[in-house]
């Protein structure tokens, strides 16, 4: 006889529209990346590819807490954020393929997705490089006198970079409207936090700069939404930055070439029991926000979106060689470009 679940009924705290967005956006992130992983194995996608599977709440929960004119910047695990913000999945998939119809015309690949229209300032391949850039984006908003902010994501491995600490110091000094987010999945590239730092409560790093700093359950989209909303309110009032440590977990390796020998299958399965998509789905069904039939329709919609994205990427043209230097140099007669 099957053992009955002892999980308690989760009470709904937000609107139907919010729960529906969380479920659909996270499911799109998950299915898109599952397909990307398959295509990488088929060598349709080449180069580097870092999957976000398991971490979807970190992006989706923040989106509902922020405004459309706020700016976003992250590291190279960057497919999910623009998907949640509304970037065309076809354009993202085409970029993974290296096609001319991609978000950066096939020049950036997996690690460098951008979408100016949705204020997604990109994924960045150099560890920690996006953090001082995020500070600069936030400072620009303050300088222009807007009420916008920049949310700046980094991995747990990036917090050892000196530029990260320089950025945090200046952010507090100038009360910059920026939310620093550490997506702590525990292993950086493949080494646990405990083996690389005496400070394992990573959010406490912000306290060195008198920055409001908090740990957040990164597997719970509601907790993410609430923490980001509070930080955003602080930034818009002129009180400066916040550091949030999203304690999350990636089910896949650091990249597609990662053998994952540093952790056990049992540990991965344990975290899958806290899956952010399943948590939201349970809340939706327990509270009759959506029916099983409506959930199935969302599942089919997402499945079609991913299939259409792959079709678009497959049928898109490769970039022309003559475009190699376009969008690279502002000065068309730049003297150091050799024929």
C-alpha positions in Angstrom: 0.0 0.0 0.0 1.4 3.4 -1.0 2.4 5.6 1.9 0.3 8.8 2.2 2.0 12.1 2.0 2.3 13.9 5.4 3.0 17.3 3.8 0.7 19.9 5.2 -1.6 22.0 3.0 0.1 25.2 1.9 -2.0 28.2 2.3 -2.2 30.6 -0.7 -1.0 34.1 0.1 -1.1 35.7 -3.3 -3.4 36.1 -6.3 -4.3 33.5 -8.9 -2.4 35.5 -11.5 0.8 35.4 -9.4 0.6 31.7 -8.7 -0.1 31.0 -12.4 2.8 33.1 -13.5 5.2 31.4 -11.0 4.1 27.9 -12.2 4.1 28.6 -15.9 7.4 30.7 -15.9 9.3 28.1 -13.8 8.0 25.2 -15.9 9.1 27.0 -19.1 12.6 27.5 -17.6 12.7 23.8 -16.6 11.4 22.4 -19.9 13.5 24.8 -22.0 16.7 23.7 -20.2 15.9 20.0 -20.2 15.6 20.3 -24.0 18.8 22.4 -24.2 20.6 19.6 -22.3 19.4 17.0 -24.8 20.4 19.2 -27.7 23.8 19.7 -26.2 24.3 16.0 -26.1 23.4 15.9 -29.8 26.0 18.6 -30.4 23.4 20.9 -31.7 24.5 23.3 -29.0 28.2 23.7 -28.5 30.7 25.5 -26.3 29.7 26.1 -22.7 26.2 25.5 -21.3 25.3 26.0 -17.7 21.8 24.8 -16.7 19.6 26.4 -14.0 17.5 23.4 -13.3 16.4 23.4 -9.6 17.1 27.2 -9.2 14.0 28.5 -11.0 12.4 30.1 -8.0 15.4 32.5 -7.7 14.4 34.2 -10.9 10.6 33.8 -11.0 10.0 35.0 -7.5 12.0 38.1 -8.0 10.2 39.0 -11.2 6.9 39.4 -9.5 8.5 41.5 -6.8 10.0 44.1 -9.1 8.8 46.6 -11.7 9.2 46.4 -15.5 11.7 49.3 -15.6 14.1 47.7 -13.1 17.3 46.3 -14.5 18.7 42.8 -14.3 22.2 41.4 -14.6 23.6 38.0 -13.8 26.5 35.6 -14.4 26.7 32.9 -17.1 23.9 30.7 -15.8 21.5 33.0 -17.6 18.8 31.3 -19.7 16.1 31.4 -17.0 16.0 35.1 -16.1 15.2 36.4 -19.7 12.7 33.5 -20.2 10.8 34.7 -17.1 11.0 38.4 -18.2 9.4 37.5 -21.5 12.2 37.2 -24.0 11.3 35.0 -27.0 12.3 31.4 -26.2 13.1 31.0 -29.9 15.6 33.9 -29.8 17.3 32.3 -26.7 17.4 28.9 -28.3 18.8 30.3 -31.5 21.5 32.0 -29.5 22.4 28.7 -28.0 22.7 27.3 -31.5 24.9 30.2 -32.5 22.3 31.4 -35.1 22.0 34.9 -36.6 18.4 35.2 -35.1 19.7 34.8 -31.5 19.6 37.4 -28.8 23.1 38.5 -29.6 23.1 37.4 -33.3 24.9 34.2 -32.6 27.9 35.9 -31.2 27.4 35.4 -27.5 26.1 31.8 -27.0 24.8 30.4 -23.8 26.7 32.7 -21.4 25.9 36.0 -23.0 22.1 36.4 -23.4 20.9 40.0 -23.6 17.6 41.7 -24.0 17.6 45.5 -24.0 13.8 45.7 -24.4 13.3 43.8 -21.1 16.1 45.5 -19.3 18.1 42.3 -19.1 21.6 43.6 -19.1 23.0 40.2 -19.8 24.8 37.1 -18.7 28.5 37.5 -18.1 31.2 34.9 -18.4 33.9 36.3 -16.1 33.3 35.3 -12.5 32.1 38.2 -10.5 32.5 40.7 -13.4 28.8 41.5 -13.4 28.8 42.7 -9.8 30.6 46.1 -10.3 28.6 46.4 -13.5 25.4 45.9 -11.6 26.5 48.6 -9.2 27.1 51.0 -12.1 23.7 50.3 -13.6 22.1 51.0 -10.2 24.2 54.2 -9.8 23.0 55.4 -13.3 19.4 55.1 -12.1 20.2 57.1 -9.0 22.1 59.7 -11.1 19.1 60.1 -13.4 16.7 60.5 -10.5 14.5 57.5 -11.3 12.9 55.1 -8.8 14.3 52.1 -10.7 16.9 49.7 -9.3 19.2 46.9 -10.5 19.1 43.4 -9.2 22.5 41.8 -9.5 22.9 38.0 -9.3 26.1 36.1 -8.6 27.0 32.6 -7.6 28.5 31.5 -4.3 31.9 31.2 -6.0 32.0 34.8 -7.0 32.0 36.2 -3.4 35.7 35.6 -3.2 36.4 38.1 -5.9 37.8 41.4 -4.8 35.6 43.4 -7.2 32.5 42.1 -5.4 33.7 43.6 -2.1 34.7 46.8 -3.8 31.2 47.0 -5.3 29.5 46.4 -2.0 31.6 49.0 -0.3 30.7 51.7 -2.9 27.1 50.6 -3.0 26.7 51.4 0.7 28.8 54.5 0.5 26.6 56.0 -2.3 23.3 54.3 -1.1 22.9 52.8 -4.6 19.6 51.2 -5.5 20.9 47.7 -6.1 19.9 44.3 -4.8 22.9 41.9 -4.6 21.8 38.3 -4.8 24.1 35.3 -4.0 22.6 32.2 -5.6 24.3 29.8 -3.3 23.9 26.3 -4.7 26.5 25.1 -2.4 29.3 24.0 -4.8 30.3 26.9 -7.0 32.1 25.1 -9.9 32.4 21.9 -7.9 33.9 22.7 -4.5 31.7 23.1 -1.5 31.5 26.5 0.3 32.9 24.8 3.5 36.1 23.9 1.7 36.7 27.4 0.2 35.7 29.8 3.0 35.8 30.1 6.7 32.6 32.1 6.3 29.8 29.7 5.3 26.9 32.0 6.2 27.5 34.0 3.0 24.9 36.7 3.7 27.0 37.9 6.6 29.6 39.2 4.2 27.3 42.2 3.6 27.3 43.0 7.3 31.0 44.1 7.0 29.7 47.1 5.1 26.6 47.7 7.4 24.5 46.4 4.5 21.1 44.8 5.4 21.8 41.2 4.6 19.5 38.1 4.9 19.4 34.4 4.1 16.4 33.2 2.0 15.0 29.8 1.1 15.9 29.7 -2.5 13.7 26.7 -3.2 10.5 28.6 -2.2 9.3 31.2 -4.7 7.1 32.9 -2.1 10.1 33.5 0.2 12.1 34.9 -2.8 9.2 37.2 -3.7 8.9 38.6 -0.2 12.6 39.1 0.4 13.1 40.9 -3.0 10.0 43.1 -2.4 11.3 44.2 0.9 14.8 45.0 -0.5 13.2 46.8 -3.5 11.2 49.0 -1.1 14.3 49.9 0.8 16.2 50.8 -2.5 13.3 52.9 -3.8 13.1 54.9 -0.6 16.8 55.8 -1.0 18.1 53.6 1.8 20.6 51.8 -0.5 21.4 48.2 -1.2 20.6 44.8 0.3 22.4 41.5 0.1 20.3 38.4 -0.2 21.6 34.9 0.0 19.3 32.6 -1.9 20.0 29.1 -0.6 19.2 27.0 -3.6 20.4 23.9 -5.4 21.1 22.9 -9.0 20.2 19.4 -10.0 22.6 19.3 -12.9 26.4 19.8 -12.8 28.1 23.2 -12.9 28.2 22.8 -16.7 27.4 20.1 -19.2 31.0 18.7 -18.8 30.7 18.3 -15.0 30.9 14.7 -13.8 29.5 15.8 -10.3 31.8 13.5 -8.3 31.7 16.0 -5.4 28.2 15.1 -4.2 26.0 12.0 -3.8 22.9 11.0 -5.7 21.1 10.8 -2.4 21.8 14.5 -1.7 20.5 15.5 -5.1 17.3 13.4 -4.6 16.8 15.0 -1.2 16.8 18.5 -2.7 14.4 17.3 -5.5 12.0 16.7 -2.7 11.9 20.5 -2.1 11.4 21.2 -5.8 10.2 24.8 -6.3 7.8 23.9 -9.2 6.2 21.1 -7.2 5.8 23.3 -4.2 3.9 25.9 -6.2 1.9 23.2 -8.0 0.8 21.8 -4.6 -0.2 25.2 -3.3 -2.2 25.8 -6.5 -4.1 22.5 -6.3 -4.5 22.4 -2.5 -6.2 25.8 -2.7 -8.1 25.1 -5.9 -6.5 28.1 -7.6 -6.3 26.1 -10.8 -7.8 22.7 -11.7 -5.8 19.6 -12.8 -7.1 20.3 -16.3 -5.9 23.9 -16.3 -2.5 22.7 -15.1 -2.4 20.2 -18.0 -3.2 23.0 -20.4 -0.2 25.0 -19.1 2.0 22.0 -19.4 1.0 21.6 -23.1 1.4 25.3 -23.8 5.0 25.2 -22.4 5.8 22.0 -24.3 4.7 23.7 -27.5 6.7 26.8 -26.7 9.9 24.7 -26.3 9.2 22.7 -29.5 8.6 26.0 -31.4 11.8 27.4 -30.1 13.8 24.4 -31.3 12.1 24.6 -34.7 12.9 28.3 -35.0 16.6 27.7 -34.0 16.9 24.8 -36.4 15.5 26.8 -39.3 17.4 30.0 -38.6 20.4 31.0 -40.7 24.0 31.0 -39.6 25.7 34.4 -39.2 27.5 35.7 -42.2 31.3 36.0 -41.9 31.1 39.7 -42.9 29.2 40.4 -39.7 32.1 39.3 -37.5 33.2 42.9 -36.6 29.7 44.4 -36.5 28.4 45.5 -33.1 31.9 45.1 -31.8 33.6 48.4 -32.6 31.7 51.7 -32.5 34.3 53.3 -34.8 33.8 51.8 -38.2 37.3 52.8 -39.4 39.0 51.5 -36.3 42.7 51.3 -37.3 43.7 48.1 -35.5 41.3 45.8 -37.2 43.4 43.9 -39.8 41.9 42.5 -43.0 
